[in-house]
Amino acid sequence: MNTSLVELNLSYNKIGDEGARRLAKYLIKNQILTHLNLGNNVIGFDGSRYLAQSLKLNSNIEYLSLKLNSIDDKAGAKFFKDLTFNTSLKVLDM
């Protein structure tokens, strides 16, 4: 568990739903990271669901980019519903 990394850019890495699940598990435990860029990957419904669940518990993420992923209307609606429990996110780029 890294104790100093505050920004992480994983854009353009072909991260799919399984990768998003693993990142979500990391985000639940991490209280240092404030900026996460996951733009232009292949995260879909399941991946966005895992990330939203982790953001319910993570109170440090201030910036999240999920632009250019495979998040459809159904996934987006679920994501935003779950995101209502997060109090730290200030910028969301979808």
C-alpha positions in Angstrom: 0.0 0.0 0.0 1.6 3.2 -1.2 1.6 6.1 1.4 2.8 9.0 -0.8 1.1 8.7 -4.3 -1.5 11.5 -4.6 -2.1 11.5 -8.4 -2.4 8.4 -10.6 -2.9 8.6 -14.4 -3.9 5.2 -15.9 -5.5 6.6 -19.1 -5.1 4.8 -22.4 -4.2 1.4 -20.7 -7.1 -0.8 -21.9 -8.3 -1.3 -18.3 -11.5 -3.2 -18.4 -14.0 -4.2 -15.8 -11.7 -6.6 -14.0 -9.0 -3.9 -13.8 -11.5 -1.5 -12.4 -12.6 -4.0 -9.8 -9.0 -4.3 -8.6 -8.6 -0.5 -8.6 -11.8 -0.3 -6.6 -10.4 -2.7 -3.9 -7.3 -0.4 -3.7 -9.5 2.7 -3.4 -11.4 1.3 -0.5 -8.2 1.1 1.6 -6.4 4.1 0.2 -6.7 7.4 2.0 -3.9 9.3 0.2 -4.8 9.4 -3.5 -6.7 12.5 -4.5 -6.6 12.5 -8.4 -7.4 9.4 -10.5 -7.4 9.5 -14.3 -9.0 6.4 -15.9 -9.9 8.1 -19.2 -9.9 6.2 -22.5 -10.0 2.6 -21.2 -12.7 -0.1 -21.7 -14.5 0.2 -18.4 -18.1 -0.8 -18.7 -21.1 -1.4 -16.4 -19.5 -3.8 -14.0 -16.3 -1.7 -13.7 -18.2 1.5 -13.1 -20.3 -0.3 -10.5 -17.2 -1.4 -8.6 -15.7 2.1 -8.7 -18.9 3.7 -7.5 -19.0 1.3 -4.6 -15.5 2.1 -3.6 -16.1 5.8 -3.8 -18.9 5.4 -1.2 -16.1 4.5 1.3 -13.2 6.6 0.0 -13.3 10.2 1.3 -10.1 11.5 -0.3 -10.7 11.3 -4.1 -11.3 14.9 -5.4 -10.8 14.3 -9.1 -11.9 11.4 -11.2 -11.8 11.1 -15.0 -13.8 8.3 -16.7 -14.1 9.9 -20.1 -14.0 7.8 -23.2 -15.0 4.5 -21.5 -17.8 2.1 -22.3 -20.2 3.4 -19.7 -23.7 3.4 -21.1 -26.8 5.1 -19.8 -27.7 2.3 -17.4 -24.2 2.2 -16.0 -24.1 6.0 -15.7 -27.4 6.1 -13.9 -26.3 3.5 -11.4 -22.9 5.3 -11.0 -24.4 8.6 -10.2 -26.9 7.1 -7.8 -24.1 5.5 -5.9 -22.0 8.6 -6.1 -24.5 10.6 -4.0 -22.8 9.0 -0.9 -19.4 10.5 -1.7 -18.6 13.8 -0.1 -15.0 14.5 -1.3 -15.3 14.3 -5.2 -15.1 17.8 -6.6 -14.4 17.1 -10.3 -15.8 14.3 -12.4 -15.0 14.1 -16.0 -17.2 11.7 -18.0 
